[in-house]
Amino acid sequence: MQNVKGTFDYVGAEQALRKKVQSVIEVNFELYDFDSIETPILNEQELLASKYAGGEEILKEMYQLSDQGNRQLGLRYDLTIPFAKVVALNPGLELPFKRYEIGKVFRDGPVKRGRLREFIQCDADVVGIQGPEAEAELMQLASTVFRQLGMDVVISWNNRQFLRELLACLGVAAADELSVMLTLDKIAKIGRDGVQAELNSKGLDAGVTRNIIGLISMDNPTLEQLTVKFDLGASRGAEEAAVLQALIDETGLGLVCRFDPFLSRGLSFYTGTVYEIFDETGLFGSSLGGGGRYDDIIGHLVGRDDLRYPAVGLSFGMESIMELLLEREMPTALGYVLVLPIGKEQTSLALKAAAKLRSAGIRTRVDASGRKLKKSLTSAASKGTRYVILIGDDEAAQGQVRLKDMRAMSESLISIEEAVYTIEKSLP
């Protein structure tokens, strides 16, 4: 008996940490006024394989199946296409519409560190805002979440339209744009020599390849430097990027956001801004999240390629975030109060005491297993339990409980109401 490759069970302290991370993300989704939605895991294969649905690479990884009616179906591989479907099916939605969804997605791809076949995505998207203020707000959201998780990150960003304009200045033909973008997107992984080797294999004109190598040899060029050097000031992509750069500078996001002229992200449906989130130290190579603008998907789904629904999204990489957090230190289990009846006849009193603790919002466990007292206390101490409530014959006769503080190595005979008050005062 074993799990399918690329899937895992999460239990104990690790699962507690996963839920904590998801809670931080969800609380901030709500704080930024995104509405929760839930979409089906099962979708029509035609929807998932639509022209703008993620590119050929992801479609190869889509789990495909058929039902008893021989309908061709697939498991969702992200949460963006299902969201686009929701907007397309509900033309009466008031715009702008902001939504978030946290759910499992599935990809039949290679398994490696931080990349699984069944994993959780945490997405926020907004449709109906044309300007880059939507991107800036999502960057603020990402910055807030990682700050609360105690993680120092860098948000690398670019504009794909600007990159297209840049490549055109270098002589790259429109037919080769996407292929060259995908190669440039890998520069951090394969280096300049790797990029040159890939470009040579594409059969590009030698002069064009030299121009591209000259570009990537520049020392961290800024948006302004590239705009001036290639005279792109009046181009659409440069204007969009300049407005976003101004918002980043004016809101203090410049502390975490870094312009990267070679970032394009692999998905072909992005039409403007793209961004990707990385560990600031650079020691952890996997992306911690990302997103971008995709103005063409929804119009395509409603059969109107000429109709643009401005949309932009952000996705947190739950598995990569967990990998990095677990790399730092193994989480401890959530603390709880242990209520321990000494003797079966005290079980009902223990349950009543636990009910009062839980009514006060205190996580409580009742141990009515009948184990020896010393063994139960040793087990509680090993799990970091601070408070144990003992109820034996003497305590029951006096209508009280014995509260043990395992940290202070003290105990007192008090009422359950006093015990609840004492424990509440010590909670963080």
C-alpha positions in Angstrom: 0.0 0.0 0.0 1.5 3.3 -1.1 0.5 6.8 -2.3 0.5 7.6 -5.9 3.8 9.2 -6.9 3.6 13.0 -6.4 0.9 12.8 -3.7 1.3 12.9 0.0 -0.6 12.5 3.3 -0.1 15.4 5.8 -0.6 14.7 9.5 0.3 16.2 12.9 2.5 19.2 13.2 3.1 19.5 9.4 -0.6 19.6 8.6 -1.1 22.1 11.4 1.5 24.4 9.7 -0.2 23.9 6.3 -3.5 25.0 7.8 -1.8 28.0 9.4 -0.3 29.1 6.1 -3.6 28.7 4.3 -5.3 30.7 7.1 -2.9 33.6 6.8 -3.4 33.7 3.0 -7.2 33.4 3.3 -7.5 36.1 6.0 -5.6 38.5 3.7 -7.7 37.6 0.7 -10.7 38.7 2.8 -8.9 41.7 4.1 -8.2 42.9 0.5 -12.0 42.4 -0.2 -11.8 39.3 -2.5 -14.9 37.1 -2.4 -14.6 33.4 -2.0 -15.8 31.1 -4.7 -15.6 27.3 -5.3 -15.3 25.7 -8.7 -15.5 22.0 -9.8 -12.4 19.8 -10.0 -13.9 18.0 -13.0 -14.2 20.1 -16.2 -14.9 19.5 -19.8 -11.8 18.6 -21.6 -12.6 21.2 -24.3 -12.6 24.0 -21.8 -9.3 23.0 -20.3 -7.7 22.6 -23.8 -9.1 25.8 -25.1 -6.8 28.1 -27.2 -5.7 30.3 -24.3 -5.8 27.6 -21.6 -2.2 27.5 -20.5 -0.1 26.4 -23.4 1.0 23.1 -24.9 3.2 22.1 -22.0 0.4 22.2 -19.4 -2.0 20.4 -21.7 0.4 17.5 -21.9 0.2 17.3 -18.1 -3.6 17.4 -17.9 -5.3 14.3 -16.4 -7.8 13.2 -19.0 -10.7 10.8 -18.4 -14.2 10.0 -19.7 -17.4 9.3 -17.7 -20.1 6.6 -18.3 -21.7 8.8 -20.8 -18.4 8.9 -22.8 -18.0 12.6 -22.1 -14.4 13.8 -22.4 -13.4 15.3 -19.1 -10.3 16.5 -17.3 -9.1 17.4 -13.8 -8.4 21.1 -13.5 -4.6 21.9 -13.6 -5.0 25.4 -12.3 -7.8 27.8 -10.9 -7.5 30.5 -13.6 -9.5 28.8 -16.4 -12.3 27.7 -14.0 -12.5 31.4 -12.8 -12.6 32.6 -16.4 -15.5 30.2 -17.0 -17.4 31.6 -14.0 -17.2 35.1 -15.5 -18.1 33.9 -18.9 -21.2 32.0 -17.7 -22.4 35.0 -15.5 -22.5 38.0 -17.8 -24.5 39.9 -15.1 -21.6 39.9 -12.7 -20.9 43.4 -11.4 -17.5 44.5 -12.4 -14.9 44.8 -11.1 -15.3 41.3 -9.6 -12.7 40.2 -7.2 -12.5 36.5 -6.2 -10.3 34.1 -4.4 -10.2 30.3 -4.3 -8.1 27.8 -2.4 -8.3 24.3 -3.8 -6.5 21.2 -5.2 -5.3 21.0 -8.8 -3.7 18.2 -10.6 -0.8 17.9 -13.1 0.6 14.7 -14.6 4.1 16.0 -14.9 7.6 15.2 -13.5 7.8 15.1 -9.8 10.6 17.1 -8.0 11.1 19.2 -5.0 8.2 21.6 -4.6 6.5 20.2 -7.7 3.8 17.5 -7.1 1.0 15.9 -9.1 -1.7 16.8 -6.6 -1.3 20.2 -4.9 -3.1 23.2 -3.5 -3.3 26.5 -5.2 -4.3 29.7 -3.5 -5.5 32.2 -6.1 -6.8 35.8 -6.1 -8.1 37.4 -9.3 -9.8 40.6 -10.4 -11.7 41.2 -13.6 -12.8 44.6 -14.8 -9.8 46.8 -14.0 -7.8 47.9 -17.0 -5.0 49.8 -15.4 -2.0 48.6 -13.4 -3.6 49.5 -10.0 -4.9 46.0 -9.9 -1.4 44.6 -10.3 0.0 46.9 -7.6 -2.7 45.9 -5.2 -2.0 42.2 -5.8 1.7 42.9 -5.2 0.8 44.6 -1.9 -1.3 41.5 -1.0 1.7 39.2 -1.7 4.0 41.4 0.3 1.7 41.4 3.2 1.2 37.6 3.2 4.9 36.8 3.1 5.7 39.4 5.8 3.2 37.8 8.1 4.7 34.3 7.3 8.1 35.7 8.3 9.5 35.2 4.8 11.7 37.7 3.0 10.9 37.6 -0.7 11.5 39.4 -4.0 8.7 40.0 -6.4 10.3 40.0 -9.9 8.1 41.6 -12.5 8.0 42.5 -16.2 5.5 43.4 -19.0 5.2 40.8 -21.8 4.1 43.5 -24.3 7.2 45.5 -23.4 9.4 42.4 -23.9 7.8 41.8 -27.3 8.6 45.4 -28.3 12.1 45.0 -27.0 12.6 41.8 -29.0 11.2 43.4 -32.1 13.9 46.1 -31.8 16.5 43.3 -31.7 15.2 41.9 -35.0 13.2 38.9 -33.6 10.4 38.0 -35.9 6.9 37.8 -34.5 6.7 34.1 -35.2 9.8 33.5 -33.0 8.7 35.8 -30.1 7.2 33.2 -27.8 10.0 30.7 -28.3 12.7 33.3 -27.5 10.7 34.5 -24.5 10.6 31.0 -23.1 14.4 30.7 -23.5 15.1 34.1 -21.9 12.7 33.2 -19.0 15.2 30.4 -18.1 18.3 32.6 -17.9 18.6 32.3 -14.1 18.7 28.5 -14.4 20.8 27.9 -17.5 22.9 31.1 -17.6 24.0 33.2 -20.6 25.9 30.2 -22.3 22.7 28.1 -22.0 20.6 30.8 -23.5 23.0 31.2 -26.4 23.0 27.5 -27.0 19.2 27.4 -27.1 19.0 30.4 -29.4 21.5 28.8 -31.8 19.4 25.7 -31.9 16.3 27.7 -33.0 17.9 28.7 -36.3 17.7 32.4 -35.6 19.7 34.8 -37.7 23.2 35.1 -36.3 22.9 38.9 -36.0 19.6 38.6 -34.0 21.2 36.1 -31.7 24.2 38.5 -31.1 21.7 41.3 -30.3 19.9 39.2 -27.8 23.2 38.1 -26.1 24.2 41.8 -26.0 20.9 42.6 -24.2 21.3 39.9 -21.5 24.9 40.9 -21.0 23.7 44.3 -19.7 24.2 44.8 -15.9 20.7 44.8 -14.4 19.2 47.3 -16.8 16.3 49.3 -15.4 13.0 49.9 -17.2 14.0 53.5 -17.9 17.4 52.6 -19.3 16.0 50.0 -21.7 13.2 52.4 -22.7 15.7 55.1 -23.6 18.2 52.8 -25.2 15.7 51.3 -27.6 13.5 54.4 -28.0 10.4 52.7 -26.7 8.9 55.6 -24.8 5.8 55.8 -27.0 5.1 52.1 -27.1 2.1 50.5 -25.3 4.2 48.0 -23.3 6.7 50.6 -22.1 3.9 53.0 -21.1 2.1 50.3 -19.1 5.3 49.2 -17.4 6.2 52.9 -16.6 2.8 53.5 -14.9 3.2 50.3 -12.8 6.8 51.3 -11.9 5.5 54.6 -10.7 2.9 53.0 -8.4 5.6 50.6 -7.1 7.8 53.5 -6.2 5.1 55.6 -4.7 3.6 52.9 -2.5 6.9 51.6 -1.1 6.7 48.3 -3.0 10.1 49.0 -4.4 11.5 47.4 -1.3 10.3 44.0 -2.5 9.6 44.5 -6.2 12.4 44.2 -8.8 12.0 44.8 -12.5 13.3 41.8 -14.6 13.2 42.5 -18.4 13.6 38.8 -19.2 10.8 37.4 -17.1 7.9 36.1 -19.2 6.5 33.1 -17.3 5.8 30.0 -19.3 2.1 30.4 -19.8 1.2 31.8 -23.2 -2.1 33.5 -22.2 -0.4 36.4 -20.3 -0.9 39.7 -22.2 0.8 42.3 -20.1 2.3 42.4 -16.6 3.8 39.2 -15.2 5.4 38.6 -11.8 7.0 35.8 -9.9 7.9 35.6 -6.2 11.2 34.2 -4.9 13.1 33.7 -1.6 15.2 36.8 -1.1 18.4 34.8 -0.4 18.2 33.0 -3.7 19.2 29.8 -2.0 15.7 28.3 -2.6 15.3 28.1 -6.3 11.5 27.3 -6.7 9.0 30.0 -7.2 6.8 30.9 -4.2 4.1 32.3 -6.3 3.3 34.4 -9.3 0.7 35.7 -11.7 0.0 38.3 -14.3 -2.5 39.9 -16.6 -4.6 37.8 -19.0 -7.1 40.1 -20.9 -8.0 37.6 -23.7 -9.1 34.4 -22.0 -12.6 35.3 -20.9 -13.6 36.9 -24.3 -12.4 33.7 -26.0 -14.5 31.5 -23.7 -17.7 33.5 -24.6 -16.8 33.2 -28.3 -15.7 36.8 -28.8 -12.0 37.0 -29.5 -12.5 40.7 -30.1 -14.0 41.3 -26.6 -11.4 42.0 -23.9 -12.2 41.4 -20.2 -9.3 43.0 -18.4 -8.2 40.4 -15.8 -5.2 39.9 -13.6 -4.4 37.3 -11.0 -2.0 36.1 -8.3 -1.3 32.5 -7.1 0.6 31.4 -4.0 2.7 28.3 -4.4 1.6 26.4 -1.3 4.0 23.5 -1.7 7.0 25.7 -2.3 6.1 27.8 0.7 5.9 24.7 2.8 9.2 23.3 1.5 10.9 26.5 2.5 9.3 26.7 5.9 10.0 23.1 6.7 13.6 23.6 5.6 14.0 26.2 8.4 12.6 24.2 11.3 10.2 21.4 11.9 6.9 22.8 13.2 5.5 22.0 16.6 2.0 20.7 17.1 -0.7 23.2 18.2 -0.9 23.4 21.9 -3.9 22.1 23.8 -5.2 21.7 27.3 -5.4 18.1 28.5 -8.3 17.1 30.7 -7.4 13.8 32.5 -10.1 11.9 34.5 -8.5 9.7 37.2 -10.9 6.8 37.1 -13.7 5.9 34.7 -16.3 7.3 37.1 -14.9 10.8 36.5 -15.3 10.7 32.7 -18.5 12.7 32.6 -17.0 15.4 34.8 -14.0 15.5 32.5 -16.3 15.9 29.4 -18.2 18.7 31.2 -15.0 20.5 32.1 -13.8 20.2 28.5 -17.0 21.6 27.2 -16.5 24.8 29.2 -12.9 25.1 28.0 -14.0 24.7 24.4 -16.8 27.2 24.8 -14.1 29.7 25.7 -12.3 28.9 22.5 -9.6 26.8 24.1 -8.3 23.7 22.2 -8.9 20.8 24.5 -8.2 17.1 24.5 -9.8 14.5 26.9 -7.7 11.5 27.8 -10.1 8.8 29.1 -7.8 5.9 27.9 -7.2 4.7 31.5 -3.4 4.9 31.0 -1.3 5.4 34.1 -1.1 9.0 35.3 2.7 9.2 34.9 2.5 8.0 31.3 -0.2 10.5 30.3 1.7 13.4 31.9 5.0 12.3 30.2 3.2 12.2 26.8 1.6 15.6 27.4 5.0 17.1 28.3 6.6 15.7 25.2 4.0 17.4 23.0 4.6 20.8 24.6 1.3 20.8 26.5 1.4 23.5 29.2 -1.8 22.9 31.1 -3.3 19.6 32.4 -6.6 19.4 34.3 -6.9 16.5 36.7 -10.2 15.3 38.1 -10.1 12.5 40.6 -12.2 11.5 43.6 -11.0 14.3 45.8 -11.5 17.0 43.2 -14.9 15.7 42.3 -16.0 15.6 46.0 -15.0 19.3 46.3 -16.5 20.3 43.0 -13.1 21.5 41.8 -10.3 20.6 39.4 -6.5 20.3 39.8 -4.8 22.6 37.3 -1.2 21.7 36.6 1.0 24.2 34.8 3.7 22.0 33.2 5.9 24.9 32.4 5.9 26.5 35.8 5.9 23.1 37.5 3.0 24.2 39.8 -0.5 23.1 40.5 -3.6 24.5 42.2 -7.0 23.2 43.3 -9.6 25.6 41.8 -13.0 25.7 40.1 -13.3 25.0 36.4 -14.3 28.6 35.9 -11.1 29.8 37.6 -9.1 27.3 35.5 -10.6 28.7 32.2 -9.8 32.3 33.3 -6.2 31.4 34.2 -5.6 29.6 30.9 -7.3 32.4 28.8 -5.0 35.0 30.4 -1.9 33.0 29.3 -3.0 32.5 25.7 -1.0 34.6 23.0 
